[in-house]
Amino acid sequence: MCSSKEEGGLGFRDLELFNRALLAKQGWRLIRNPNSLVGRVLKRCYFSDSTFMEANPKMRGSLVWKGLLWGRAIISMGSRWRIGKGKSVRIYGDRWIPRPSAFKIISPMILDENDTVNTLKTDSGGWNVELLQNNFLTDDVDKILSIPPQILRLKTVFCGILIRVGGEYSVRSGYMVAKELALSSNPGTLGLKGLALWWKALWQLKIPSKIKLFVWRACYRRIPTLVRDQCPFVKGFKFSETLRFLDFMIGCWRNLHTGNLELLCVILWKIWNCRNLLVHNLYKQDVGSVVSWACDFLEEWRSVHGIGESNQKKVNGGLCRWRPPEEGMFKINTDAATEYENMMIGYGAIIRENSGGVKAAGIKNAKATLGPIIAKAMAVKYGILLAFESNLVPFQIETDSLQLVTILCEGRIPSVDVGPIIGEILGLLEPLPCWSIRHVPRLGNLVAHSLAKMGLSAASDCSRLNGYPHCVEKFIKADACL
């Protein structure tokens, strides 16, 4: 029951793991605030010659200290070093590669075991690509080059990259890491994890929750089925004794349309109710009426809950499309596209006024393999610089990265790889008296997305465009008509 719904459970929290995640939160505070009163007391008592992450258990340690060490495993599994100068981080022994959840080099050891990350950089501070390609596997090289060059001049810090996008600890994500630890230490609990797609499909069916719960119980043989017990309602019906109800439902899920699968679940639930009436009330319902009753029931339930109506209304109504800015303001739409084969990032930005007219547009590319959120942050920065260059202020910014919008709205510079770029963006926006940023779905960002893909093949010195390309003209006209 404590497993997630995607793993075949009901999603209840495991209190032991939740308690461990809470204790890890206290350990994270020791890392973030080592000079606090509690931090100084614990350091003097338990790890005066090392750090909290390197501290060894004490035979006579207090329950508080033992609890902190118990929660420390979550931090260790879900965190890594954000490389700055890299003088204190070992290439092979430490966790610094942006590859959840190992965070370590997977290439064979060729360099010295104690070499630090700064030896992989050139005198100018960038990565020594030739050295990387000669000593590491292609996957490791791509991951290392995905670390943006802006952060290589900063201080190396410890960040909770698995814990939260902003690099800080949250109990919710810590709980997820604790579950991974529990599963890795007890492989037998993996159970039906490989059936995640089926369980996800079950809980997404548009049928009453009690019917979904009935199917879940039947898959776990928590109620009598023909395999386990003889059902009097279908007595005499020949059924394979080796076929589990779970296998039967997976087969139906793979071969039936979603609507038919929903109807099947309702029929099965009705059969179960008919069985209960026969066993407990000695009332036998006509078998032939089960299907017609199920069809009527499902149709009525869908009409009451408004299910089955096309989502096209939302698209046509403009909720997912571009919306013009307020009077007297401009709107910047930005996006980024990645071409991993050629290690290329393309940026696109377009600035429009209240009437939908295009005031400025630009594309740009860079030779890099940045992660999605870093690439989109670079695109936002490019759009802001384009607005300053064109003297188009004040403005609103739109991007289809919800994580990036969340970080920028918080106004804090996170400790993860995207942090330095966030700092540059906030520095550009600080002098402005009025600005805003919001998340928009991909349908509302089609122009910027098309420009970003154009940027992949643009000339290296290409930046601001004269007008806009014909390939985005239809999107611009469609947006202006809203």
SVG drawing of the C-alpha trace seen along z (x, -y; Angstrom):
<svg xmlns="http://www.w3.org/2000/svg" viewBox="-33 -52 81 78">
<polyline fill="none" stroke="black" stroke-width="0.4" points="0.0,0.0 3.0,-2.3 4.2,-1.8 3.3,-4.5 0.3,-4.0 2.7,-3.6 4.3,-0.6 1.0,1.1 0.4,-0.4 -2.0,-3.0 0.5,-5.8 0.3,-5.9 3.4,-7.2 5.8,-4.9 6.2,-6.6 9.6,-5.1 11.0,-6.5 9.2,-9.8 10.9,-10.1 14.2,-9.4 13.6,-12.2 12.8,-14.6 16.1,-13.7 17.9,-14.2 16.5,-17.7 18.2,-18.5 21.5,-17.1 21.1,-19.4 20.8,-22.4 24.1,-21.4 25.7,-21.5 24.1,-24.8 24.6,-26.5 27.8,-25.0 28.3,-28.0 24.9,-27.8 24.9,-27.0 23.8,-23.4 26.3,-22.9 29.2,-24.1 28.2,-21.9 27.8,-18.8 31.1,-19.5 33.0,-19.8 31.5,-16.6 31.5,-14.3 33.4,-15.5 35.9,-18.1 38.5,-17.0 36.2,-16.4 32.8,-17.5 29.4,-16.2 29.3,-14.1 32.7,-12.5 31.9,-11.9 32.1,-8.4 29.6,-6.8 30.5,-7.0 29.9,-4.1 28.6,-6.4 26.8,-8.9 23.5,-10.3 20.2,-9.2 20.1,-12.6 23.5,-12.0 22.6,-8.5 19.4,-9.8 21.2,-12.4 23.6,-9.8 20.7,-7.6 19.2,-10.4 22.6,-11.3 22.4,-8.5 19.6,-10.3 21.7,-13.4 24.7,-11.3 22.6,-9.6 20.7,-12.7 23.5,-15.3 26.7,-16.1 29.3,-18.8 28.7,-21.7 32.0,-22.2 33.6,-25.7 37.4,-25.8 37.4,-22.1 40.6,-22.0 39.0,-20.0 37.0,-17.4 38.6,-14.2 37.9,-13.0 37.2,-9.4 36.3,-9.2 33.8,-12.1 30.2,-12.7 30.3,-15.5 29.1,-14.3 25.5,-15.5 24.2,-11.9 21.5,-10.9 21.8,-9.0 25.4,-7.8 27.0,-11.2 30.4,-9.5 32.7,-8.8 32.0,-5.5 35.1,-5.4 38.1,-3.1 40.7,-4.8 43.4,-6.2 44.5,-9.3 45.9,-9.3 43.4,-8.3 44.0,-11.5 43.8,-13.9 41.3,-16.7 38.8,-18.2 40.8,-21.4 43.4,-19.3 40.7,-18.7 40.5,-22.4 42.6,-24.7 44.4,-27.8 41.5,-30.0 39.1,-28.1 37.2,-26.0 37.2,-22.3 40.2,-20.7 38.1,-18.8 41.1,-16.9 42.1,-15.6 38.6,-14.5 38.1,-12.7 41.5,-10.9 40.8,-9.6 37.0,-9.2 34.1,-7.4 31.8,-9.4 29.0,-9.5 31.3,-10.9 32.6,-13.5 29.1,-14.7 28.1,-14.9 31.2,-16.9 30.8,-19.3 27.2,-19.9 28.5,-21.8 28.2,-25.4 31.5,-27.4 30.0,-30.2 30.2,-28.3 33.8,-27.1 35.1,-30.4 33.0,-30.2 33.4,-28.4 32.8,-24.6 29.7,-24.0 27.7,-21.0 24.2,-20.9 21.1,-18.7 20.7,-18.1 18.4,-15.1 16.6,-16.8 15.2,-19.8 15.8,-21.9 16.9,-24.9 19.6,-22.8 18.0,-22.9 16.6,-20.0 12.8,-19.3 11.3,-16.5 9.1,-15.4 12.0,-14.7 14.0,-13.3 11.2,-10.8 11.5,-9.6 15.2,-9.1 14.6,-7.2 12.2,-4.9 15.0,-4.2 17.4,-3.4 14.8,-1.0 14.2,0.7 18.0,1.1 18.6,2.7 15.6,5.1 15.2,6.1 12.3,8.4 10.1,5.3 10.5,4.3 7.5,6.6 5.4,5.2 7.6,2.2 8.1,3.4 4.3,3.0 4.4,-0.7 2.8,-1.5 -0.2,0.7 -0.7,-0.7 -0.4,-4.2 -3.0,-3.5 -5.4,-2.0 -5.4,-5.0 -5.8,-7.4 -9.0,-5.6 -12.1,-7.9 -14.2,-5.7 -15.3,-6.0 -12.5,-5.6 -14.3,-2.7 -14.2,-0.7 -10.4,-1.4 -9.9,-0.3 -11.9,2.9 -9.7,3.7 -6.6,3.0 -7.8,5.4 -8.6,8.1 -5.2,7.8 -3.7,8.5 -6.1,11.3 -7.6,9.5 -11.1,10.6 -12.2,14.0 -11.7,14.6 -12.1,17.8 -8.5,18.6 -8.7,18.5 -12.3,19.4 -15.3,20.6 -17.6,17.7 -21.3,18.9 -22.4,16.2 -20.2,17.6 -20.3,21.2 -19.5,23.6 -17.6,21.0 -14.4,22.5 -11.3,20.3 -7.6,21.0 -6.4,22.0 -2.9,20.7 -4.0,17.2 -3.9,14.7 -6.4,11.8 -3.5,9.4 -2.3,11.0 -5.9,10.9 -6.2,7.2 -2.8,6.4 -3.7,8.3 -7.0,6.3 -5.1,3.0 -2.7,3.8 -5.4,4.8 -8.4,2.6 -9.1,-1.0 -9.2,-3.1 -13.0,-3.6 -13.5,0.2 -11.1,0.9 -13.1,-1.5 -16.3,0.3 -14.7,3.7 -13.8,2.5 -17.4,1.4 -18.7,4.8 -16.3,6.7 -17.4,4.5 -21.0,5.2 -20.4,8.9 -18.8,8.7 -21.8,7.0 -24.1,9.6 -22.0,12.3 -22.4,10.6 -26.2,10.3 -26.4,14.0 -24.1,15.1 -25.5,12.9 -29.1,12.1 -29.9,15.2 -30.9,12.9 -29.8,13.7 -29.7,11.0 -30.0,11.7 -26.6,12.1 -27.7,10.6 -28.5,7.2 -25.0,6.7 -23.5,5.2 -26.4,2.9 -26.5,1.7 -22.7,1.0 -23.0,-1.0 -25.8,-3.1 -24.0,-3.6 -20.7,-4.7 -22.5,-7.0 -24.4,-8.7 -21.3,-9.0 -19.4,-10.6 -22.1,-13.1 -22.4,-14.1 -18.6,-14.6 -18.3,-16.3 -15.9,-13.6 -15.6,-13.0 -15.8,-16.7 -13.1,-17.6 -10.1,-19.5 -10.1,-21.4 -12.3,-24.1 -9.4,-25.1 -7.1,-25.3 -9.5,-27.2 -10.5,-29.4 -6.9,-30.6 -6.0,-29.2 -3.1,-27.3 -2.1,-29.9 -0.1,-33.1 -1.8,-36.1 -0.8,-39.7 0.9,-41.8 -0.8,-44.6 -1.0,-48.0 2.4,-49.8 4.4,-46.6 6.2,-44.2 6.3,-40.4 9.4,-38.3 9.0,-34.7 12.1,-32.5 13.0,-28.9 16.0,-26.6 16.6,-23.6 19.3,-20.9 21.1,-18.8 23.1,-16.3 24.7,-14.6 26.5,-17.8 26.8,-19.2 24.8,-22.3 22.4,-24.5 20.0,-26.9 18.3,-29.9 15.3,-31.8 13.6,-35.0 10.8,-37.2 9.4,-40.4 5.9,-41.6 3.7,-44.5 0.0,-44.6 -1.3,-44.4 0.7,-41.3 3.2,-43.1 6.8,-41.9 9.2,-44.5 12.4,-42.3 13.4,-38.7 16.7,-36.9 18.4,-33.5 21.7,-32.3 23.6,-29.1 26.5,-27.8 28.7,-24.7 27.7,-22.9 25.6,-20.1 23.8,-21.9 20.9,-20.4 17.3,-21.5 16.8,-24.0 20.3,-25.6 19.7,-25.9 16.3,-27.6 17.8,-29.9 20.4,-30.9 17.6,-31.6 15.8,-33.8 19.0,-35.8 19.4,-36.2 15.8,-37.5 16.4,-40.1 19.6,-41.3 17.7,-41.5 15.1,-43.7 17.7,-46.0 19.5,-46.3 16.2,-47.3 15.1,-49.5 11.9,-47.5 11.1,-48.0 9.2,-47.3 8.4,-43.7 6.9,-40.4 8.8,-37.1 7.3,-33.8 9.0,-30.4 7.7,-26.8 10.0,-25.7 7.9,-25.7 11.0,-24.8 12.9,-27.9 9.9,-30.2 9.6,-28.8 13.3,-29.5 13.2,-33.0 10.0,-33.9 11.7,-32.8 14.3,-35.5 17.1,-33.4 20.2,-32.1 20.2,-28.3 23.3,-26.3 22.9,-23.9 24.5,-24.3 21.9,-26.8 22.5,-29.1 25.1,-31.4 22.9,-32.0 20.0,-32.7 22.2,-35.2 23.0,-36.9 19.3,-37.1 18.3,-38.5 21.1,-41.1 19.8,-42.2 16.3,-42.5 17.1,-44.3 17.3,-47.9 13.9,-47.5 10.9,-49.0 8.5,-46.6 8.9,-43.1 7.2,-39.7 7.8,-36.1 5.2,-33.3 5.0,-29.8 3.2,-29.1 2.5,-25.7 4.4,-24.8 1.3,-25.8 1.7,-29.3 5.4,-29.4 5.5,-28.0 7.1,-31.0 10.1,-31.0 10.4,-27.2 10.6,-27.4 13.2,-30.2 15.3,-28.1 15.3,-25.1 16.4,-27.6 19.2,-28.7 20.7,-25.3 21.7,-25.7 22.3,-29.5 25.6,-31.1 27.8,-31.5 27.6,-35.3 23.9,-35.4 21.9,-37.2 19.2,-39.8 17.0,-39.1 15.6,-41.7 11.9,-40.9 11.0,-37.3 11.4,-34.1 8.5,-32.8 8.4,-29.5 7.0,-31.3 4.7,-33.7 1.6,-31.4 2.1,-31.1 2.5,-34.9 -0.6,-35.6 -2.6,-33.0 -1.4,-34.6 -2.3,-38.1 -5.9,-36.9 -6.5,-35.9"/>
</svg>
